[in-house]
Amino acid sequence: MHNPQNASWPRTGTSVGSVGIEVAPRRIILLRLISVFLSVTTAFAVCSGQTKKRSAIQWNRSDCTSALMLPDGFYDLSQFGRGQYRIDGKMSVGHFNNIYIIFQANDVRDPEIVSGATESAFMVKERKVMWRSYKTVVEGRAVIRKEAGMPNILPREKAGNSSDYIWIRMDADSQQILDQLTPAAEEILRDCAEGKAEAVIGRCQGGEGGVDRARCTRLG
C-alpha cells in the first residue's frame, strides 16, 4: 500500500544551492562590466578637453627640451629666426591672430613702455607671469596686443644666455580672438614647464604605469 508520507517531489537538475552558485558568477561578471564601462566613460570625460597633437616642428633643444603638444585648433609651429617661433591656428591671418614665443637673452619687449595697458596674471610652475594688453597698430592694422615676459624656466640644454628669457606675444583683431589665444598660450607654457607631454608620451609607449590608451588615442 502506498504511503503518502514517503512520497517525494520529482527531482530537478538544479538544487537551491546550485542556483546560488550559478547566480553569483553572473553578478560578478555584471559588476565587472559596469566597472569597465564607468572607467571608459571617465577616461573619455577627462580627455574630452585635452585633444592635442604633437607638433611636426619642435623647439630647438637650447630653448626647450619638452615636446610641444598643440591644443585643439592649432595647426603647427614655424620658426622664423633663432629662438623665434610662431604657432598658427584656424583664426590666423598672416602675422595676426597667432601666438609668438620668442626666446631671448634679456627681458625686453618692444615697445618697452606703453600707456593704457591692462594687466592680468597666470601661473607657470609656481611662478606668476604678468600679461599686459593694449591697443596698437601693427603694419597699418588696428589690433589688441597681449604680451608677457618671463625667465626661461622650461627644461632645456643651456648653451650660452641667448634663451634665458621668453617673450610671448599675440596681436589679435578682437578681444574674442584674444580670449581664445590666451588660454592656449598659457597651456603650452605650463605643459612644457611641467613636462606633461613627456609623461603622456611615456604612458603611450608603455612606460611606467602601463599604456594610457584613453589619452594615446587623442594625441594624434
C-alpha positions in Angstrom: 0.0 0.0 0.0 1.4 3.4 -1.0 2.3 5.6 2.0 1.8 9.4 1.2 4.3 10.3 3.9 7.1 8.5 1.9 6.2 10.3 -1.3 8.8 12.8 -2.6 8.7 15.5 -5.2 10.3 14.8 -8.6 13.9 15.8 -8.5 15.1 18.6 -10.8 18.6 19.0 -12.2 19.3 22.1 -10.2 19.2 22.4 -6.4 18.8 25.6 -4.4 22.5 25.5 -3.6 23.5 25.2 -7.2 21.2 28.1 -8.2 23.2 30.3 -5.8 26.4 29.1 -7.3 25.2 30.0 -10.8 23.8 33.4 -9.9 26.9 34.6 -8.0 29.3 34.5 -11.1 26.7 36.3 -13.2 26.5 39.1 -10.7 30.3 39.3 -10.5 30.5 39.5 -14.3 27.8 42.1 -14.4 29.6 44.2 -11.8 32.9 43.9 -13.8 31.2 45.1 -17.0 29.7 48.1 -15.2 33.1 48.9 -13.7 34.8 48.7 -17.2 32.0 50.9 -18.7 32.4 53.6 -15.9 36.2 53.6 -16.4 36.0 54.1 -20.1 33.3 56.8 -19.6 35.5 58.6 -17.1 38.6 58.4 -19.3 36.7 59.9 -22.2 35.4 62.7 -20.0 38.9 63.5 -18.8 40.3 63.5 -22.2 37.5 65.4 -23.9 39.0 68.7 -23.2 42.6 67.6 -23.9 42.7 66.9 -27.6 46.3 67.6 -28.6 48.7 66.7 -31.3 52.5 66.6 -31.4 53.9 69.4 -33.5 55.8 68.3 -36.6 58.4 71.0 -35.8 59.8 71.1 -32.2 61.8 73.7 -30.2 65.5 74.0 -30.5 66.8 72.0 -27.5 68.8 75.0 -26.3 65.4 76.8 -26.0 63.3 73.9 -24.6 63.6 70.1 -24.5 59.9 69.4 -23.7 57.8 68.2 -26.6 55.4 70.8 -28.0 51.9 69.4 -28.0 49.5 71.7 -29.8 46.0 72.4 -28.4 42.9 71.7 -30.5 42.5 74.3 -33.2 46.2 75.0 -33.7 48.0 73.7 -36.8 51.7 73.8 -36.3 54.8 75.6 -35.2 57.1 77.6 -37.5 60.5 79.0 -36.8 61.4 82.3 -38.4 64.7 83.1 -36.7 67.0 81.9 -33.9 64.8 81.2 -30.9 61.8 82.8 -32.6 58.6 80.7 -33.1 55.1 81.2 -34.3 52.1 78.9 -33.6 49.3 79.3 -36.2 45.7 78.3 -35.8 42.4 78.4 -37.6 42.0 82.1 -36.8 45.4 83.1 -38.0 45.8 85.7 -40.8 49.4 86.3 -41.8 51.2 87.8 -38.8 47.9 88.2 -36.9 45.8 86.1 -34.6 48.6 83.7 -33.7 51.0 83.0 -30.8 54.6 84.2 -30.9 57.0 82.7 -28.5 60.5 84.3 -28.6 63.5 83.1 -26.6 66.0 85.9 -26.0 68.9 87.0 -23.8 67.1 89.7 -21.9 63.6 90.5 -20.6 63.0 93.1 -23.3 59.7 93.9 -25.1 59.1 96.3 -28.0 57.9 98.8 -27.1 59.2 98.8 -23.5 56.6 101.3 -22.2 53.0 101.6 -23.2 50.1 103.7 -21.9 46.6 102.5 -21.1 47.7 98.8 -20.7 45.6 96.4 -18.6 47.3 93.6 -16.7 46.4 90.1 -15.7 48.4 87.2 -14.3 48.8 83.5 -14.8 51.0 80.8 -13.2 53.8 78.7 -14.7 55.3 76.2 -12.3 54.5 78.3 -9.2 55.8 81.5 -10.9 53.5 84.4 -11.5 53.7 85.8 -15.1 52.1 89.1 -15.9 50.2 89.8 -19.2 49.8 93.3 -20.4 47.2 94.1 -23.0 46.8 97.3 -25.1 45.5 98.6 -28.4 48.1 99.4 -31.0 48.7 99.5 -34.8 50.9 96.9 -36.5 51.6 97.1 -40.2 48.7 99.6 -40.6 46.3 97.2 -38.9 44.5 98.1 -35.6 45.0 95.2 -33.2 44.9 94.3 -29.5 48.4 93.2 -28.4 48.8 90.9 -25.4 52.3 90.0 -24.3 54.3 88.8 -21.3 57.9 88.4 -20.4 59.3 85.7 -18.2 62.6 83.9 -17.3 63.1 80.7 -19.2 62.2 78.1 -16.6 61.5 75.5 -19.2 63.7 72.4 -19.3 66.5 72.9 -21.8 70.1 72.2 -22.8 71.6 75.6 -21.8 74.1 76.9 -24.4 75.0 80.5 -23.5 72.5 83.1 -22.4 70.6 83.6 -25.7 67.5 81.8 -24.4 67.4 83.0 -20.8 64.1 84.8 -21.2 60.8 84.3 -23.1 58.7 86.9 -24.8 55.1 85.7 -25.5 53.1 87.9 -27.9 49.8 87.9 -29.6 48.4 90.6 -32.0 44.6 89.9 -32.3 41.9 91.5 -34.4 39.4 91.3 -31.5 39.1 90.6 -27.8 37.1 87.5 -28.7 40.0 86.1 -30.6 42.4 87.1 -27.9 40.3 85.2 -25.3 40.8 82.0 -27.3 44.6 82.5 -27.9 45.4 83.4 -24.3 44.5 80.0 -22.6 46.2 78.1 -25.4 49.5 80.1 -24.9 49.3 79.6 -21.1 48.6 75.9 -21.5 51.6 75.4 -23.9 54.0 77.1 -21.5 52.7 75.2 -18.4 52.8 71.8 -20.2 56.4 72.4 -21.3 57.5 73.6 -17.9 56.0 70.7 -16.1 56.9 68.0 -18.7 53.3 66.8 -19.0 53.7 65.9 -22.7 56.6 63.6 -21.8 54.6 61.9 -19.1 51.7 61.2 -21.5 54.0 60.1 -24.3 55.8 57.7 -21.9 52.5 56.1 -21.0 51.6 55.8 -24.7 54.8 53.9 -25.2 54.1 51.5 -22.4 56.3 53.2 -19.8 55.8 53.4 -16.1 52.2 52.7 -15.2 51.4 50.9 -18.4 49.8 52.2 -21.6 47.2 55.0 -21.1 45.1 54.2 -24.2 42.4 56.8 -23.4 45.0 59.6 -23.8 47.1 58.0 -26.5 44.1 57.9 -28.9 43.7 61.7 -28.5 47.4 62.7 -29.0 47.3 62.5 -32.8 
